[in-house]
Amino acid sequence: MAAVATHSPAKKVFSGLVKTRELGIIVALAALIIYTTASQPRFLSAQSIRDILLNTSILAVMAAGQAVVVITRNIDLSVGSVLGISAFTVASMMSDNPGLPMIVALLVGLAVGAIAGLLNGVLVRYGRVPALVVTLGTMYIFRGLIYSWAGGDQVNADELPGHFLQFANDSILGIPWLVLIALVVVGGVSLMMRNYRVGRELYAMGSSPGAAELAGIKVARNMLAAFIISGALAGLAGVLFASRFGTIDASAGNGYELNVVAAVVVGGVAVSGGSGTVWGAGLGALLLTVIGSALTVLDINQFWQQAIVGALIVLAICADRIVAVRIARSLRKRDSHV
């Protein structure tokens, strides 16, 4: 197990570069906010800031789970559909049983997502099928289930109990519940990945799955756990989505997977696995949300948002490649002096 906790020069180099990436996101956020506010002062109105934070919260919760999966050198493309099936399940349940407390809705959403994540994990690990293929398939399967169940129906806001809808607008000590949940999730997952053995094992799996298995790491168990975490958090995001927007149909969460993957990659989590932070993924979620809001305020066609997100993904992957090349050079120089 010593290999998991070893602090090599390469790891120190990458740690510095990751911090630079996260600092770069903060600088980009500041520049974007300053420019947009200079053009349209209403961008920093109280309602605008609140909307940005609430929308970021849903994306950040999903990005935290996705980051865990990507760190293990996998990917979960089904998260948008999992959000949708969770949102429709919980909305239907609350519509039929308006007396149920909010905690039940949250637990049901987590359970629905965890089951979906477990299915993904089992297919990837024991079916020996690449995660990209498995989760692309389950993305369509879950979406098809929602359409089959819902048909052309939808759950309207006036059919949902007041306390369920009010949850998205309530706050504690001035902090909206959605923002607080997102902070707890991102902070909790980040703590697990940084300070606990399971987190170090997940990083080791992403760095070298074969070496991790030889080191005695329970790769199968950890892989299942990673997908369950991703699914459960997507399910939780579905409950937050339903509470925030109220009206839920079979298309809920459609296309979210692109933004979630973009948030993780832009946030510094390498698609090759083994590196990156959950906090970085959260910052990536905030950056993408601010970009979307800025485009609206500046009256720029929203279709540009997809182009910008795609460009950010490409730039982030290029940055990861540059990091990998620098690490390789650093290791070669060190070995040459030994």
N, C-alpha and C positions, 0 to 999 in steps of 0.2 A: 504493500500500500504506500510505500515511501515515494513511489513514482508519482502518485497523485498530488502529494503535498509539496513536491520539489519546486523551489523558486529559481528557475534557470534564468540566465541572462536574456534569452529570447523572450521569456515571459515578461521580464521587466521592460524590455523594449516595447513589446506589444501593449503592456499596461499604460505606458506613457502615451502611445499613439491613440489608444482608446480614449484616454482623458482628453487628448487634443481634439478627437472627433466630437466628443460631447460638448467641449468648449465651443467648437465650431458651430454646433446646432444652436447653442445659446446666443452666439454672436449673430447668426443668421436670423434668429427670432427677433432679437433686438432691432436689427436693421430693417426687417420687414415691418415691424410694428411702428417704428419711427417714420418710415416712408409713407405707410398707409395713413397714419394719423395726421401727418403733414398735409396729405392730399384730402383726407376726409376726417375731420376731428371727431365725428360721431363714432368712429371705429372704437374709441376707448370709452364709450358710454357704459354705464353700469350694466345695462341689459345686454349689450354686446359682449362684454367680458364674461357675464354669467353664462350666456349661450355658448361661448367658446369653451369655458371650463366644463360645462355639462356634456357637450359633445365629445370633448377630449376624454372625459371620464370613461365613457363606453368603449372608445377605441383603445384607451390605455389598459383597461382590464383585459381585453382580448390580446393586446400586444404582449402583456406580461406572460400569458400562457404560451403564446406563439414563440416568444424568445427562448423559453425552456426547451421547446421541441427543436428549434433551429440550432441551438447550442449543441444538441446531440447529433448534429449533422442530418437532420430530417426536416420535414416541413408539413404543415397541416393546412390544406386548402379548403377544408370543410367547415371552417369556423363561421363563415357567413351563413351557411345553411343551418348549422347548429344554433346560432343566434335566432334564426327564423323559427325553427321548430320549438325552441324553448319559449320564445316570445308568444307564439300562437297557443302553445300548451297552457302556459300560465295565464294568459289573457282569457282563454276559454274557461279555465278552472275558476278564476276570480269572477267571471261573469255569471257562472252557474252557482257559485258559492260566495256571495258578496261578504259574508261574515268572517271569512278566513283572514287571519292576521297576516301582515306583510312578511313576517319571518317564514311562514309556510311557503309563500310564493318564491322567496329567495332560495329556500332549501330544495323545492321542486325543480327550479331552474338549474341549480347546481347538479342535482341528480340526473336530470335529462342530459345535460352536457357531459357528465362523467360517463354515462353509459355509451354515448356516441364516441367519446374519446377512447374508452376501453375497446370498443369494436375496431377503431382505427389501429390501436396499438397491437391488438392480437393479429390483425391481418398483416401488418408490417413485419412484426417480429416472427410469428410462426408460419405465416404464408410466404415469407422470404420475398415479398414484393416491395419495390421501392415506395417510400412514403408519398412521393409525388403522384404516382399512379393510383395508390390506394385512396388517398384523400381526395383526389380529383374524382374518382368513382363515387365515393361516399358523399361528396358534395352534391352530386346530381341525385343520388339515392335519397338523401335526406330532403332535398328540395322537392323531389317528386312525391315523397310521403306527405309533405305539407300541402301541396296542390291537390293530392288525392283526398286528403282529409278535409281541407277547407273548401275545395271546389271554387266557386266564385264568391263565397261568403267572406265576411270580415267581421272582426270584433270592433265595434265602435266605442268611442270614449264614453258615450252616455250609457253604455251597458256595463261599465266597470265601476266598482265601488269608489267612493270619494277618497278614502284613505290610501288606496292603491295609486291613484293618479296624483294625489297630493305629495306622495313620498318623493317624487322627483323634484318638487319645488320646496320641500321642507329643508330646514338647515339646523345645525347644532353649533352653537357659539359662532354663528354667522357663516359657517361653512356648509354648503349644500351636502346632503347625504350622499349624492352620487359622487361628488368630489372626494368626500371622506372615504368612501368605499374604495375608490380608485387608488387613493394614497395608501390605504392599508394593504390592498392587494399588491401593488407595485413594491411597496416597502417590505412586505412580508416575503414575497417571492425572491426579491433581491437579497434579503437577509439569509434565506435558505440557500441560495446559490453561492453566496460568499462565505458564510460562516459555518455551514453544516456539511457533514461528510457526504450526504447524498448530492449536494450541489457540486462539490469537488469531483465526485464520481461522474456526474453528468458532463462536466467540462472535459474530463479525461476521455469519456466515450466519444465526444465530438472530435477531440484531437487525434485519437487513434483507437477506433473500436476494437481492433485485434489486440493491441497492447493492453487495453483496459480489461479485456476478458482474461488475458494471460496473467494480469496482476490480481486476479481474483474478484474483480468487480462483477456484481450480479447485473449483467447487461440487460437481460430479458426483463427483470423486475423494474429496473430503472427506466427502460424504454416505455413500458406500460404506464409507469407513473407519470412520465413526461406527457404522454398523450392524454391521460386522464386529467391532468392539471389543465392542459390546453382546452379540452372539451368542457370541463367543469366551469372554467372562467368564461368561455364563450356562452355557456348556458346562463351564467350569472349576468353577463352583458345583455342577454335576451330579456331578462326580467327588468333590468334598468331601462332598456329600449322601450319595452311595453309601457312602463310607468311614465316615461318621458313623453312619448308620442301618442299614446292612447289608442289610436286606431291602428289595428294590426290585421294584415291580410297575408296571403301565402308568399308574397314577395318581400316580406320583412327581412332585412339583412342582406338582400341580394347585392353582390358586388363588394361587400365589406372585406372579403378575403384579400383583395388587392391592397386596400389601405392598411390592413393589419400587417401583411408581409412587408409593405413599404415602410411602415413605421419601425418595424424591427430592424430591417436592413439599413435604413437611413440612420437609425439610432446606434449603429456600430456593431451589431451582431453579425458576425461573418457567416455567409451562407455555406461556407466549407466546414462550419462547426468549430467548437472548442474555444470560442472567444466572444467577447462582448458582454454587456451588462443589461439587466432588466431596467435599470434607471434610464439607460440610453434609449431603450425601446419606448419608455414613457415619454421622454423628450421628443422622440421621433413622432409619436402620436400628437403631441402638442403642436409641433411644427406643421404637420399636415393639416390639422384643424385650422390653425391660424392662416395658412395659405388659402384654404377654401373660403374662410370668412373675408379675407382681404380681397380676393377676386370678386366676391359679391359686392362689397362696399365700393370697390373701384369700378364697378359696372363692367367687368371683363367676363366674357362668355365662360360659363362654368365648364364647358367641354375642354378648356385649356387646363383645367385642374388635372385631368387624367394624363395629359401630355407632360405636365410638370412632375406628377408622381412617377411616371415612367422614367423620365430623365433623372430624377433623384435616385431611383433604384439602380440605373446604369452607372451613375457617378459613384454610388456607394460600393457597388461591386468592383469598380475600377480601383477605388481607394483600398478595398480589401486586398486586391491583387498587389498593389504597391506595397502594402504592409507585409504581405507574405514574402515578396522579393527582398525587402529590407531585412527581414528576420533571417532569411536564408543566407544573405551576405554576411550578416552579423555572426552567424554560427560558423560560416566558413572561415572568417577572419580569426575567430577565437580558436578554432581547431588548428589553423595554420601556425599559431603562436605557441601551441602546446608542445 
